[in-house]
Amino acid sequence: MTRFVLPAIDESWHVLPLGKLAAIKYGSALVASSRATEGNVPVYGSGGIVGTHDAYLHTGKSIVIGRKGSVGSIFLTDGPFWCIDTAYYLDELSELVSLDYLAAYLQSLDLSRLAISVAIPGLNRKELAAVPIPLPTLPEQQRIVDVLRQAETLANPQQSRDRQLDLMIKAYLDRLVLAIDESEWVQLNNLVETRYGTSVSADGVVNSGAPVLRIPNVMGGEVDTTNMKYVDLSPIEVERLRLTRADVLIVRSNGNPDYVGRSAPITEDIEKAGMVYASYLIRLRADTGRLLPEYLSSFLNSAFGRAAMRHAIRTTAGQSNLSGENLTEIRIPLPTISEQKTFAAFWQEVRLLRQFMSQSDRIAKLLRAELTIFALSGELTSEWRITHQQAITAATDERDNALRERETKVSVHIEVSAPAERKPLQGRIARSAVLSELSDFQGFVFDALREWKGTLLADDMTVLDEFCRLWPIEHGRNMHDRVRRSLEQFAGLGLIAKVALPNDRGDFVIGYRMLRPEEETRSRDIARLQQLLRTASGNTGAQS
């Protein structure tokens, strides 16, 4: 079991495990298609707010902790919220701890250290419940929170400068876009070539593997190389996926629909580094005689681009996807190449300014991190405790009496109770409920088959390898077997069709495809057949 080692703390402080200060509860599954987009209740996942709903899982402020995906992420909520099953949330908070203090302390930890090493890392609830929490008195907790909040306000001007740069890019782009009548916009497939990235796991090392860009590296509109992974590829594959100054990378698949469609252009330094890109991204290689990457990426990241891609992004089983084919069907305004070059030069100048600001931000973050450690160890408030000795003594006695009067218990609930969700629409079939229970891996396979053109011949290794390569299914041991097993399970549940097709030799091979409109009742038919078989079995037993 991974343990966090606490520094020496003041004798007036106590240490209690998190599970004795709050109940750690599972979130409840709520796929995007079931959420009320017009609702005003935020829906939290491990990455933060992922949407809205009209019902809540918890009525007040709380802390959401990432369980899968962004393992160990911490979010302090404000009022009622829904928490989906990729995260935990805290309930039944002890009167011995301030919620703001507890959030500040948990944010100072690297809870991802507790992640279980499996295909999809997760945070175990027992491990989380055992995390030790240093517990000063309530007045001192409030003092620590106040100091940290003051430090955080110093970061706001830096964030404001960043937003100002974004507004400068937006204003320039707006002038270019609005000057072109929408009837003159050009279809993207006439301007770019698309290619998917590698699905080989990024477990290489610096000296032997190629640097590979992933979703986090392109989310900010510029390529961020602060957290790089490496992948072992053949020289031919590296050359096939090598990035150039003519390229834009765009996110094509993610559980958060807001992430899909985010893009970043490839700059000269990235080209020289010989980087490749992962399967969750699509490379758009522009015809630079007509279209420049800085302009294309800025357009795709803008409100204009999001609107243009709205119908190209498909969501299934909670996973949003953007295929290269659908993407290139959108239309974009095309300023003259001279106008684009002027915009690209402006974009590069803003990028340099942003880099200087980022360096300043990194220094400021280090200072704030040091301040947080100083505060949460009690060193920062040592003099404050001396000048407030009377209040500290009274609060210490009150806390110690509360601890003696009741034995605080670890609260780990298996069941999930919540206010009733809004009534489902009439005619909603059991298929939606089944889809909501798919694992992350099964969701990837189902989405991949949905976008696959035609029937997938899963026994053809070449075809199956292409299926895995084109979609976000990480290669690994027994990967083909796992995909085939998932397909068999889908067919057994009536989610897809399993068919037999003749090949060139006259033999029959097994294939899988999505259900046709007239076959959409298959899951209900299977459920009805199972019920009839159980009834028949019961009648036979009664007769014997």
C-alpha positions as CSV (number, residue, x, y, z in Angstrom):
1,M,0.0,0.0,0.0
2,T,1.4,3.4,-1.0
3,R,1.7,5.8,2.0
4,F,2.3,9.5,2.1
5,V,5.0,10.6,4.6
6,L,4.1,13.6,6.6
7,P,6.6,16.2,7.7
8,A,6.9,17.1,11.4
9,I,3.8,19.0,12.5
10,D,2.9,21.1,15.5
11,E,1.9,19.3,18.7
12,S,-1.5,21.0,18.6
13,W,-2.2,19.2,15.3
14,H,-3.8,15.7,14.9
15,V,-3.5,13.3,12.0
16,L,-6.5,11.3,10.8
17,P,-7.1,9.2,7.6
18,L,-9.4,10.7,5.0
19,G,-11.9,7.9,5.5
20,K,-12.4,9.1,9.1
21,L,-13.2,12.6,8.0
22,A,-15.6,12.0,5.2
23,A,-17.6,9.3,3.4
24,I,-16.0,8.5,0.1
25,K,-18.8,7.7,-2.4
26,Y,-18.8,6.5,-6.0
27,G,-20.3,8.7,-8.7
28,S,-23.2,7.4,-10.8
29,A,-23.0,6.7,-14.5
30,L,-24.7,9.4,-16.6
31,V,-23.9,9.1,-20.3
32,A,-23.9,12.3,-22.4
33,S,-27.1,11.3,-24.3
34,S,-29.0,11.0,-21.0
35,R,-28.0,14.5,-19.6
36,A,-30.3,17.5,-19.7
37,T,-28.2,20.0,-21.6
38,E,-30.7,22.7,-20.6
39,G,-30.2,21.9,-16.9
40,N,-28.1,24.1,-14.6
41,V,-26.6,21.3,-12.4
42,P,-22.9,20.8,-13.3
43,V,-21.9,17.2,-14.1
44,Y,-18.4,16.3,-12.8
45,G,-16.0,13.6,-14.1
46,S,-12.4,13.0,-13.3
47,G,-11.4,15.9,-15.7
48,G,-13.8,18.4,-14.1
49,I,-17.2,19.7,-15.4
50,V,-18.2,17.6,-18.5
51,G,-21.8,18.9,-18.9
52,T,-25.0,19.8,-17.2
53,H,-28.1,18.0,-15.9
54,D,-31.5,18.8,-14.3
55,A,-31.0,16.4,-11.3
56,Y,-28.3,16.2,-8.7
57,L,-26.4,13.4,-6.9
58,H,-25.3,15.7,-4.0
59,T,-27.1,18.7,-2.6
60,G,-24.2,20.9,-1.4
61,K,-20.5,21.8,-1.7
62,S,-18.2,18.9,-1.8
63,I,-14.8,17.6,-3.2
64,V,-14.7,15.5,-6.4
65,I,-11.7,13.2,-6.7
66,G,-10.7,11.6,-10.0
67,R,-11.0,7.8,-10.0
68,K,-10.4,6.8,-13.6
69,G,-8.8,8.9,-16.4
70,S,-7.4,11.9,-14.5
71,V,-6.6,9.8,-11.5
72,G,-6.3,11.9,-8.3
73,S,-7.6,15.2,-9.7
74,I,-9.3,17.4,-7.1
75,F,-12.3,19.7,-7.7
76,L,-14.0,21.8,-5.1
77,T,-17.7,22.1,-6.1
78,D,-20.0,24.9,-5.4
79,G,-23.6,23.8,-4.7
80,P,-25.6,20.8,-6.0
81,F,-23.9,18.6,-8.6
82,W,-23.9,15.2,-10.3
83,C,-20.7,13.1,-10.2
84,I,-20.3,10.4,-12.9
85,D,-18.7,7.0,-12.2
86,T,-15.1,8.1,-13.2
87,A,-14.8,10.0,-9.9
88,Y,-15.5,9.8,-6.2
89,Y,-17.1,12.6,-4.2
90,L,-17.0,13.3,-0.4
91,D,-20.1,13.2,1.8
92,E,-20.9,13.4,5.5
93,L,-17.9,15.7,6.2
94,S,-16.7,15.7,9.8
95,E,-17.1,18.8,11.9
96,L,-13.4,18.6,12.6
97,V,-12.3,19.7,9.2
98,S,-13.0,22.6,6.9
99,L,-14.0,21.6,3.3
100,D,-11.8,24.4,1.9
101,Y,-8.8,23.3,4.0
102,L,-9.3,19.6,3.0
103,A,-9.5,20.5,-0.7
104,A,-6.3,22.6,-0.4
105,Y,-4.4,19.8,1.3
106,L,-5.6,17.1,-1.2
107,Q,-4.6,19.4,-4.1
108,S,-1.1,19.6,-2.7
109,L,-0.7,15.8,-2.9
110,D,0.0,13.6,-5.9
111,L,-2.8,11.2,-5.5
112,S,-2.0,9.6,-8.9
113,R,0.7,7.7,-7.0
114,L,-2.1,5.6,-5.6
115,A,-3.3,4.5,-9.0
116,I,-3.6,0.8,-9.6
117,S,-1.4,-0.2,-12.6
118,V,-3.8,-1.8,-15.0
119,A,-4.8,-1.2,-18.6
120,I,-7.0,1.7,-17.4
121,P,-5.4,3.0,-14.2
122,G,-7.8,3.7,-11.3
123,L,-7.7,5.0,-7.8
124,N,-8.7,2.4,-5.1
125,R,-11.1,3.7,-2.5
126,K,-9.4,1.9,0.4
127,E,-6.1,3.4,-0.6
128,L,-7.8,6.8,-0.8
129,A,-9.5,6.4,2.6
130,A,-6.1,5.7,4.2
131,V,-4.5,8.9,3.1
132,P,-3.3,10.8,6.3
133,I,-4.7,14.3,6.7
134,P,-2.8,16.7,9.1
135,L,-5.5,18.4,11.2
136,P,-4.9,21.7,12.9
137,T,-7.7,23.4,14.8
138,L,-10.5,25.0,12.8
139,P,-9.3,28.6,13.4
140,E,-5.8,27.6,12.1
141,Q,-7.4,25.8,9.1
142,Q,-9.2,29.0,8.2
143,R,-6.0,31.0,8.5
144,I,-4.1,28.6,6.2
145,V,-7.0,28.8,3.6
146,D,-7.0,32.6,3.8
147,V,-3.2,32.8,3.1
148,L,-3.4,30.4,0.2
149,R,-6.3,32.3,-1.3
150,Q,-4.3,35.5,-1.2
151,A,-1.5,33.8,-3.0
152,E,-3.9,32.4,-5.6
153,T,-5.2,35.9,-6.4
154,L,-1.7,36.8,-7.5
155,A,-2.1,34.3,-10.3
156,N,-5.2,35.9,-11.6
157,P,-3.4,38.8,-13.4
158,Q,-1.2,36.2,-15.2
159,Q,-4.3,34.3,-16.3
160,S,-5.9,37.6,-17.4
161,R,-2.8,38.3,-19.6
162,D,-3.3,34.9,-21.2
163,R,-6.9,35.6,-22.0
164,Q,-5.9,38.9,-23.4
165,L,-3.6,37.2,-25.9
166,D,-6.5,34.8,-26.8
167,L,-8.7,37.8,-27.5
168,M,-6.1,39.4,-29.8
169,I,-6.0,36.2,-31.9
170,K,-9.8,36.0,-31.9
171,A,-10.2,39.7,-33.0
172,Y,-7.7,39.2,-35.9
173,L,-9.4,35.9,-37.0
174,D,-12.9,37.4,-36.8
175,R,-11.8,40.2,-39.3
176,L,-10.6,37.6,-41.8
177,V,-13.6,35.2,-41.4
178,L,-16.3,37.9,-41.5
179,A,-14.9,39.4,-44.6
180,I,-15.7,36.3,-46.7
181,D,-19.3,35.4,-47.5
182,E,-20.3,31.9,-46.4
183,S,-21.3,31.0,-49.9
184,E,-17.6,31.3,-50.8
185,W,-16.3,29.0,-48.2
186,V,-14.2,26.0,-49.4
187,Q,-14.6,22.3,-48.5
188,L,-11.7,21.2,-46.4
189,N,-11.0,18.0,-48.4
190,N,-9.8,20.2,-51.3
191,L,-7.1,21.7,-49.0
192,V,-5.7,19.0,-46.7
193,E,-4.7,15.3,-46.5
194,T,-5.5,13.3,-43.4
195,R,-3.7,10.6,-41.6
196,Y,-4.3,8.8,-38.2
197,G,-1.6,8.4,-35.6
198,T,0.0,5.3,-34.1
199,S,-1.9,3.1,-31.7
200,V,1.3,1.5,-30.4
201,S,1.6,2.1,-26.6
202,A,3.9,5.0,-25.7
203,D,6.2,2.9,-23.4
204,G,9.5,3.7,-25.2
205,V,12.4,5.6,-23.7
206,V,14.1,8.9,-24.6
207,N,17.2,7.4,-26.1
208,S,15.5,4.8,-28.3
209,G,11.9,5.9,-28.9
210,A,10.4,8.6,-31.0
211,P,8.7,11.5,-29.1
212,V,5.0,11.1,-29.6
213,L,2.4,13.9,-29.2
214,R,-0.8,13.0,-27.4
215,I,-4.1,14.8,-26.6
216,P,-2.7,16.8,-23.6
217,N,0.1,18.1,-25.9
218,V,-2.3,19.9,-28.3
219,M,-5.2,21.0,-26.0
220,G,-4.0,24.6,-25.6
221,G,-4.0,25.6,-29.3
222,E,-0.2,25.3,-29.3
223,V,2.0,22.2,-29.0
224,D,3.1,21.7,-25.4
225,T,6.2,19.5,-24.9
226,T,6.4,19.7,-21.1
227,N,5.1,16.1,-20.6
228,M,6.4,13.9,-23.4
229,K,6.1,10.2,-24.0
230,Y,8.1,8.0,-26.4
231,V,7.1,5.2,-28.7
232,D,9.2,2.4,-30.4
233,L,8.4,2.4,-34.1
234,S,10.2,1.2,-37.2
235,P,12.1,3.8,-39.3
236,I,9.4,3.4,-42.0
237,E,6.6,4.1,-39.6
238,V,8.4,7.0,-38.0
239,E,8.9,8.6,-41.4
240,R,5.2,8.0,-42.3
241,L,4.0,9.8,-39.1
242,R,6.7,12.5,-39.0
243,L,5.3,16.0,-38.5
244,T,6.2,19.0,-40.7
245,R,5.5,22.7,-40.8
246,A,2.5,22.0,-43.1
247,D,0.6,20.0,-40.5
248,V,-2.1,20.6,-37.9
249,L,-2.9,18.0,-35.2
250,I,-6.6,17.7,-34.1
251,V,-8.1,15.6,-31.3
252,R,-10.5,13.1,-32.8
253,S,-11.7,11.0,-29.8
254,N,-12.4,11.7,-26.1
255,G,-15.0,11.1,-23.4
256,N,-15.3,14.9,-23.1
257,P,-17.0,16.3,-26.2
258,D,-15.4,19.7,-25.6
259,Y,-12.0,18.2,-26.2
260,V,-12.8,16.7,-29.6
261,G,-11.9,19.1,-32.4
262,R,-9.2,21.0,-30.4
263,S,-6.1,21.5,-32.6
264,A,-2.6,22.9,-32.8
265,P,-0.3,23.8,-35.7
266,I,3.2,22.3,-36.0
267,T,5.9,24.9,-35.6
268,E,9.5,24.8,-36.8
269,D,10.9,23.6,-33.4
270,I,8.5,20.7,-33.4
271,E,9.4,19.7,-36.9
272,K,13.1,19.7,-36.1
273,A,12.5,17.4,-33.1
274,G,11.2,14.6,-35.3
275,M,8.0,14.0,-33.5
276,V,5.2,11.6,-34.3
277,Y,1.6,11.5,-33.0
278,A,-0.8,9.1,-31.3
279,S,-4.0,7.4,-32.6
280,Y,-6.3,9.8,-30.8
281,L,-5.1,12.6,-33.1
282,I,-5.6,13.2,-36.8
283,R,-2.9,14.9,-38.9
284,L,-4.1,17.5,-41.4
285,R,-1.4,18.2,-43.9
286,A,-2.3,21.5,-45.6
287,D,-1.6,22.6,-49.2
288,T,0.5,25.5,-48.0
289,G,0.2,27.2,-51.4
290,R,-3.5,27.8,-50.4
291,L,-3.8,27.2,-46.7
292,L,-1.4,27.9,-43.8
293,P,-1.5,25.7,-40.6
294,E,-1.6,28.7,-38.2
295,Y,-4.8,30.0,-39.8
296,L,-6.4,26.6,-40.1
297,S,-5.8,25.6,-36.5
298,S,-7.0,29.0,-35.2
299,F,-10.2,28.7,-37.3
300,L,-10.9,25.2,-36.0
301,N,-10.4,26.3,-32.4
302,S,-12.7,29.3,-32.8
303,A,-16.5,29.4,-32.3
304,F,-16.7,29.4,-36.1
305,G,-14.8,26.1,-36.3
306,R,-16.7,24.5,-33.4
307,A,-20.0,25.3,-35.2
308,A,-18.7,23.9,-38.5
309,M,-17.6,20.6,-36.8
310,R,-20.8,20.3,-34.7
311,H,-22.5,17.8,-37.1
312,A,-19.2,16.0,-37.9
313,I,-18.7,14.9,-34.2
314,R,-20.6,11.7,-33.2
315,T,-21.1,10.5,-29.7
316,T,-21.7,6.9,-28.8
317,A,-21.6,5.2,-25.3
318,G,-20.2,8.4,-23.8
319,Q,-17.3,8.7,-26.3
320,S,-17.2,11.5,-28.8
321,N,-15.5,10.9,-32.1
322,L,-14.5,12.9,-35.2
323,S,-13.4,10.9,-38.2
324,G,-11.1,12.2,-40.9
325,E,-13.8,11.7,-43.5
326,N,-16.4,13.7,-41.6
327,L,-13.9,16.4,-40.7
328,T,-12.8,17.1,-44.3
329,E,-16.5,17.5,-45.4
330,I,-16.8,20.8,-43.4
331,R,-16.3,24.1,-45.2
332,I,-14.0,26.9,-44.2
333,P,-13.4,30.5,-45.3
334,L,-10.2,30.9,-47.3
335,P,-8.5,34.3,-47.1
336,T,-5.8,35.1,-49.6
337,I,-2.4,33.5,-49.0
338,S,-1.0,37.0,-48.4
339,E,-3.6,37.6,-45.6
340,Q,-2.9,34.2,-44.1
341,K,0.9,34.9,-44.0
342,T,0.3,38.2,-42.2
343,F,-1.9,36.3,-39.7
344,A,0.6,33.5,-39.3
345,A,3.4,36.0,-38.5
346,F,1.1,37.7,-35.9
347,W,0.3,34.2,-34.4
348,Q,4.0,33.4,-34.1
349,E,4.7,36.7,-32.3
350,V,1.9,36.0,-29.8
351,R,3.3,32.5,-29.3
352,L,6.7,34.0,-28.4
353,L,5.1,36.4,-25.9
354,R,3.1,33.5,-24.5
355,Q,6.3,31.5,-24.0
356,F,7.8,34.3,-22.0
357,M,4.7,34.5,-19.9
358,S,4.6,30.7,-19.3
359,Q,8.2,30.8,-18.0
360,S,7.1,33.5,-15.5
361,D,4.0,31.5,-14.6
362,R,6.2,28.4,-13.9
363,I,8.3,30.3,-11.5
364,A,5.2,31.7,-9.8
365,K,3.7,28.2,-9.5
366,L,6.9,26.9,-7.9
367,L,6.7,29.7,-5.3
368,R,3.1,29.0,-4.6
369,A,3.8,25.3,-4.3
370,E,6.6,26.1,-1.7
371,L,4.1,28.4,0.1
372,T,1.5,25.6,0.2
373,I,4.0,23.1,1.7
374,F,5.1,25.7,4.2
375,A,1.4,26.4,5.1
376,L,0.2,22.8,5.3
377,S,3.1,21.8,7.5
378,G,2.2,24.4,10.1
379,E,5.5,26.4,9.7
380,L,3.7,29.4,8.1
381,T,1.3,29.8,11.0
382,S,3.8,29.2,13.8
383,E,3.9,32.8,14.8
384,W,0.2,33.2,14.3
385,R,-0.4,30.4,16.8
386,I,1.7,32.3,19.4
387,T,-0.4,35.5,19.0
388,H,-3.6,33.5,19.0
389,Q,-2.8,31.1,21.8
390,Q,-6.0,31.5,23.7
391,A,-8.2,30.7,20.6
392,I,-6.0,27.8,19.7
393,T,-6.2,26.3,23.2
394,A,-10.0,26.6,23.2
395,A,-10.3,25.1,19.7
396,T,-7.9,22.3,20.6
397,D,-9.9,21.3,23.7
398,E,-13.2,21.4,21.7
399,R,-11.7,19.2,19.0
400,D,-10.1,16.7,21.4
401,N,-13.4,16.4,23.4
402,A,-15.2,15.7,20.1
403,L,-12.7,12.9,19.3
404,R,-13.1,11.4,22.7
405,E,-16.9,11.5,22.6
406,R,-17.3,9.6,19.4
407,E,-15.2,7.1,17.5
408,T,-15.0,8.4,13.9
409,K,-15.5,5.5,11.6
410,V,-14.2,4.9,8.0
411,S,-17.2,5.4,5.8
412,V,-17.1,3.4,2.7
413,H,-20.5,2.8,1.1
414,I,-21.1,0.2,-1.5
415,E,-24.5,1.5,-2.5
416,V,-25.1,4.7,-4.3
417,S,-28.2,6.7,-3.3
418,A,-29.4,9.7,-5.2
419,P,-32.5,11.7,-5.9
420,A,-34.5,10.2,-8.8
421,E,-33.3,11.2,-12.2
422,R,-35.7,12.8,-14.6
423,K,-38.1,10.3,-16.1
424,P,-36.8,8.7,-19.3
425,L,-38.5,9.5,-22.5
426,Q,-41.2,7.1,-23.6
427,G,-40.0,4.4,-25.9
428,R,-36.3,4.5,-24.8
429,I,-35.2,1.0,-25.3
430,A,-33.0,-1.1,-23.0
431,R,-30.2,-0.7,-25.5
432,S,-29.2,2.7,-24.0
433,A,-28.9,1.1,-20.5
434,V,-26.7,-1.6,-21.9
435,L,-24.4,0.9,-23.7
436,S,-24.1,2.9,-20.5
437,E,-22.6,-0.1,-18.7
438,L,-19.8,-0.8,-21.3
439,S,-16.3,-0.6,-20.0
440,D,-13.9,2.1,-21.5
441,F,-12.3,-0.5,-23.7
442,Q,-15.6,-1.9,-24.9
443,G,-16.8,1.7,-25.6
444,F,-13.7,2.2,-27.8
445,V,-14.5,-1.0,-29.8
446,F,-18.1,-0.1,-30.1
447,D,-17.3,3.4,-31.4
448,A,-14.8,2.0,-33.8
449,L,-17.3,-0.4,-35.3
450,R,-19.8,2.3,-35.6
451,E,-17.5,4.4,-37.8
452,W,-16.1,1.4,-39.6
453,K,-17.4,1.2,-43.2
454,G,-19.1,-2.1,-43.9
455,T,-18.7,-5.4,-42.1
456,L,-15.6,-6.1,-40.0
457,L,-14.1,-9.5,-40.8
458,A,-12.6,-10.1,-37.4
459,D,-10.8,-13.4,-38.4
460,D,-8.8,-11.5,-41.1
461,M,-5.7,-10.4,-39.2
462,T,-4.8,-7.7,-41.7
463,V,-8.3,-6.2,-41.5
464,L,-8.4,-6.5,-37.7
465,D,-5.0,-4.9,-37.3
466,E,-6.1,-2.0,-39.5
467,F,-9.3,-1.7,-37.3
468,C,-7.1,-1.4,-34.2
469,R,-4.6,1.0,-35.8
470,L,-7.2,3.5,-37.1
471,W,-9.1,3.8,-33.8
472,P,-8.1,4.5,-30.2
473,I,-7.5,0.9,-29.2
474,E,-4.0,0.6,-27.7
475,H,-2.0,-2.3,-29.0
476,G,-0.9,-4.8,-26.3
477,R,-0.9,-8.4,-25.4
478,N,-3.9,-10.4,-26.7
479,M,-5.3,-7.2,-28.2
480,H,-7.0,-8.9,-31.2
481,D,-8.5,-11.5,-28.9
482,R,-9.9,-8.8,-26.6
483,V,-11.5,-7.0,-29.6
484,R,-13.0,-10.2,-30.9
485,R,-14.3,-11.1,-27.4
486,S,-15.9,-7.6,-27.1
487,L,-17.6,-8.1,-30.5
488,E,-19.0,-11.4,-29.5
489,Q,-20.4,-9.9,-26.3
490,F,-22.0,-7.1,-28.3
491,A,-23.6,-9.6,-30.7
492,G,-24.8,-11.7,-27.7
493,L,-26.4,-8.6,-26.2
494,G,-28.1,-7.7,-29.5
495,L,-26.1,-4.5,-29.9
496,I,-24.6,-5.5,-33.2
497,A,-25.1,-8.1,-35.9
498,K,-23.0,-11.2,-36.3
499,V,-23.1,-12.4,-39.9
500,A,-21.6,-15.1,-42.1
501,L,-20.3,-14.0,-45.5
502,P,-18.9,-16.1,-48.4
503,N,-15.3,-15.4,-49.4
504,D,-13.5,-15.9,-52.8
505,R,-13.0,-19.6,-52.1
506,G,-16.7,-20.2,-51.4
507,D,-16.1,-20.6,-47.6
508,F,-18.0,-18.6,-45.1
509,V,-16.3,-16.2,-42.7
510,I,-17.6,-14.4,-39.6
511,G,-18.2,-10.7,-39.7
512,Y,-19.6,-8.0,-37.4
513,R,-21.5,-4.9,-38.4
514,M,-23.8,-2.3,-36.8
515,L,-27.6,-3.0,-36.7
516,R,-29.7,-1.7,-39.6
517,P,-32.8,0.3,-38.8
518,E,-35.1,-2.7,-39.2
519,E,-32.9,-4.7,-36.8
520,E,-32.9,-2.2,-33.9
521,T,-35.3,-4.4,-31.9
522,R,-32.7,-7.1,-31.7
523,S,-31.8,-6.5,-28.0
524,R,-35.5,-6.6,-27.0
525,D,-36.0,-9.7,-29.1
526,I,-33.1,-11.4,-27.2
527,A,-34.5,-10.4,-23.9
528,R,-37.9,-11.7,-24.8
529,L,-36.4,-15.0,-26.0
530,Q,-34.5,-15.4,-22.7
531,Q,-37.7,-14.8,-20.8
532,L,-39.5,-17.4,-22.8
533,L,-36.7,-19.9,-22.3
534,R,-36.8,-19.4,-18.6
535,T,-40.6,-19.8,-18.5
536,A,-40.4,-23.0,-20.6
537,S,-37.7,-24.3,-18.3
538,G,-39.8,-23.6,-15.2
539,N,-42.8,-25.3,-16.7
540,T,-40.8,-28.4,-17.6
541,G,-39.5,-28.6,-14.0
542,A,-42.9,-28.3,-12.6
543,Q,-44.3,-31.1,-14.8
544,S,-41.5,-33.5,-13.8
